[in-house]
Amino acid sequence: MNRIITSLSQVSAQYDALFVDLWGCVHNGVTAFPEAVAALQAYRASGGKVILVTNSPRPRAGVEKQMVHFGVPQDAWDSIATSGDSARAAMFRGTVGQKVWFIGQPGEEKFFEPLSIQKNPIEVTQVPLDEAEGIVCTGPKDPFADPDVMRPEFEAAIARGLKLLCANPDIVVDRGEEREWCAGALAQLYTEMGGESLYFGKPHPPIYDLARRRLTALGTEVPDDRILAIGDGILTDIKGAQGENIDSLFITGGLAAGETKTDRQPNAEALKAFLAKEVYDPTFAIGFLR
């Protein structure tokens, strides 16, 4: 059984680096959580490194701008690894072809800008579904619409054998008090219908490889047993950490607040029942990052 702690500082001395989820841990999609920010600032002041590891389909620069808007100060983190950057790198290697059908919202054109660190990217163009060699999905066109609205197009895509590149494996996210569907919900439906979905965010290895590269770029070599992953997604953050053999801190007051009966802290019995059902066992648990 994991250990319920009351603050990050109780265990942080065991680790030289943190891989920290953003949405639900550091901000709620509208504003920053002051206690979480303070905890990360204190950790960095003690010499630790903070890599923000997010399933956002945005490039790193876009997430940086978003955090300024939410009120997350730059002294709370060192670098950022996004699912979007990991997926973009794969797209520009030709993973789903050169002609792609795009599923996403207006304003996400930067996803199609090559990464400066990538050598010899292929040319990728957006085309209608009937001309596409593959699919790129950053999220639903309408985050409040049931993913089932995509069934007709998905049937046509599957009939043509198109692969779907998913830039954000999250199923849902809470923006303030509202819950929205994410790209992972569409990729899940596509797979259930018989299509092939490719993932590059948590819990899948590519984003952790990117996070380690970001850490190394800071001039810091940190072994896996000195890294702590922090997040509120049991099927993304915690499952991913287990797959990478790194310790984890489960934020129970995020997506699983209801199931774990979290007020300030989780109810121990409710947490135990939830983890038994999900079959994932974080190293530590806490109501909210602080």
N, C-alpha and C positions, 0 to 999 in steps of 0.2 A: 504493500500500500504506500502511496506517495505521502510525502510530508507536507502538511499545511503550514505555511509560514505567514508572518504578518508584514514583512517588508523585504525588499530585494537585498538590503544591506545584511540581512541574516546569513546569506549564502554567497554573496557576490565575491568575497575574497577568494573563493575556490576557483574563480574563472578570470581569464585574461581578456576575454572578448564575449560580447553578447550579440546574438542574431535576433533582432527585435522586430516583431510584427507591428504594423502601424495601426490599421483600422481596428478599433475595439480595444486597443492596448494603450496607444499614445494619443489618439484622437477618435472622435465618434463620427467623422465625416463632416462635421460642422465646426467643431472647436477642439482645442487641445485639452488634455486632462492634466491639470497643474501638478498633481502628485506624481504622475508618471514622468513628466518632464523633469521635476526636481530629482527623482530617483536616478534618472539617466545622467543628469548633470553631476550629481554626487559621484556616480560610478566613474565617469570620465575624469573627474578631479582627482580620483584615487589612482589614476593611471590606466584604467581599463579602456578598451576600444569598443565602440558601438557601431555595428553595421545594421542598418534598417533593411530588413528583408521582407519585401512586400509583394503580394500578388496583384498589385496594380498593373494594368496593361500600359500605363504611361512610361515613357522614357525617364531616366533618372532626373534629367533637368526639369521635367514636368512635375515630378513628385516634389522636388525641392521648392518650386514655386507654390505648389499646393500647401506645403507645410507652413510657408510664410503666411499664407492666407488663413490657415487654421490657428496660427499662433504658436507653432512649435519652433523654438529658437535653435539656431545653428550650433550652439554649444552643447546641445543634447545628443549629438551624433557625430560620427566621423565620416561615414560613407553610406551609400545606398545601393542595394541590389534589387532590381525590379523584375517581375515576371515578364513585363513588356520588353525589357532589353534582352532577356534570355530568349524570348520568342522571336524578337526581331533578328537576332543573330542567326537563328535557325532559318527564318524566312529568306534572308539574304544569302544563305547557303543553298537555296533551292529546294528546301525540304518539302514544300507543297507546290513546286513549280514556279514559273515566271508570271503566268497569267492567273490572277486570283480573284475570287468573289469575296468581297469584304462585308462582314457583318459587324456593325458598330454604330456609334453615335457621331453626329457632326462635330467637328473640332478635334478629331483624333487623327488628323492627317500626318502628324509628326511620327506616328508609328511607321510610316513608309519612308522615313529619312534614314539612310544607312548610318550605322554606328561608326564613329570616327576611328575606333580601335580595330575595326574589322577590315581585313585585306581582301581585295578583289570581290566585292559583293556583286551578285548578279543584278540585272535590271528587273524590277518587279512592277507590273502594271495591274491596275484594277479593271476588271471586265465584268460583264453580266454573267450570271450563273451558267447560261448555256454555252459560254465560250471559255469557262474557267478550267484550269488544270488542278486547282485546289481551292481551299477555303481558308480565310484568315478571320478569326473572330476575336474581337476585343471586348465584346459584351453585347447584350440585346439592344436593338434599336430603341425599344421602350422597356426600361428596367422594371416596370410595374406590370407588364403584360405576361400572362402565362407562357412559359417556353413552348407549349404545344402549338402556338400560332405558327411556329416554323416548320411544322410537319410536312406541308406540301412541298416546300422548297427542299427540305432535307431528303424526302423520298426521291426527288429528281436527282439530287447530288449523289445519293448512295447508288442509284441505278447507274450512274456514270463512273462510280468507283473513286470519287474525290475524297482526299484526306482533309480533315479539319484541324487547323493549327489553333489551339486555344491559348490565348495570351493571359488568361486569368482563371486558374482552376477553382476559385471560390464559387460555391453554389449561390449563397446569399450574403449580403452585407447590410448592416444597419446604419443608415444615414440619419443621425439624430434619433427620432422616434419611428422612422419609416424603414421598412425592410425592402430591399431591392434584389432582383435577380442579377446574377453575374454571368460571365461567359461560361463558367464551369457548368452551369445548369443547361446551357445549350449543348455543350460538348457531351454531357452525360446523356441527354436525350438522343443525340446523334449516334452515340455508341449503342444505346439500348435499341435503336432502330436498325442496327446492323452496320453502321458506318465506322470508320476508324478515326479516332481523335488523338491528337498529339499534344502533350502537356509540357510546359516549361517552367511552371511556378511550383510552389509548395503543394503537395509533399514530394514532388519529383526531383531527381538529382540535379538537373541542369542549373537550377537557381542556387543551389548550395555550392556548386562549383564556382558560380559567378561571385557569390558572397565571399568565398575563400580567396578568390583573386582580388576582390576589393580590399580584403584584409591584408593580403601580401603587398598590395600596392602602397599601403601605409608604412611599409618597412617592418612589418610585424609577422613573424612566423608563429602561429599558435596551434598546438596539437589539439585534436578533436576533444580530448578529455578535459581541456581547459576552455571549452566553448559552451555557453548556455543559450539555448533557444527559448524565446519567450513569445507566447501567442495565445489567442483565445479560440483558435480553430482546432478542434480535436482531430478532424480528418485532414487538416492541412499542416498546421504548425507542429502538433504533437506527433502525428503519424510521420511527418517528414523528419523530425528530429530523431525518432526511433530508427528510421531507415538509415540515417546517417551516423548512428551510434553516438549521438551527442545528448547531453542532459537537457532537460526541458522544464520550464516553469509555465504551468497552465493558468491563464487568466480566466477564472470561472465567471466573472461578472460581465463577460461579453456575450457571444452567441449562445452560450449554455447557461445563462443566468437563471432561466426558469427551471431547467432540469436540475441544476445544482442548488436551487433555493438560495442564491447568493443575494445577500443584502450588502453588508460591508465585507463579510467573509462567507464562504460556502458552508452549507450544512454538511457536516462530515458524512452522515449516512446517505444523504442524497448524492453527494459527490461519488461515494463508493459505488452506489447503484448505477450511476451514469457511466462511470469508467468500466464497470463490469459489462455493461451492455455494449459499449463501444469497443471494448477489448484493446484499449490503449492505456498505457500507464505512465503518466508524466512523473518526472523525478520529484517535482514540487508543485504545489498549487497555492493560489492566493486569490482573493476576491478581485482586487484591482491592482495594477502595477503602482507601487509606491515605495 
